[in-house]
């Protein structure tokens, strides 16, 4: 259902990405980028980083800091972000403010470090995107303007 762009030899252009995502997911991805641009000195790079399980996506960063990946899917996108051990207390403090989906994804994260981990969040709604943005703010405090 949420098929990813898995042909490494066919680098997608903007039109292909937009068609693949569909109008609602394009709107959500654009909103996420807008949020990140407000908070960080945002860089975006089209990548095929981890082989055929992940496919094409954007890598977002702030200066030399990696923020997240957004992998393109038919009708959706999945944000993959890593929360380090130093940020887990902040996630736990905000835990009850998150959607049940976000709470479940955090509880079932792929472990990394002592307490941190990788979260793979398929964004389908504006409310889910808001939680992703909260997680990203926890991961990396915004740049001072």
Helices and strands as residue ranges (DSSP letters): H 14-21, H 23-39, E 42-47, E 57-62, E 65-73, E 76-83, G 85-87, H 88-94, G 95-97, H 100-107, E 110-112, E 116-123, H 126-139
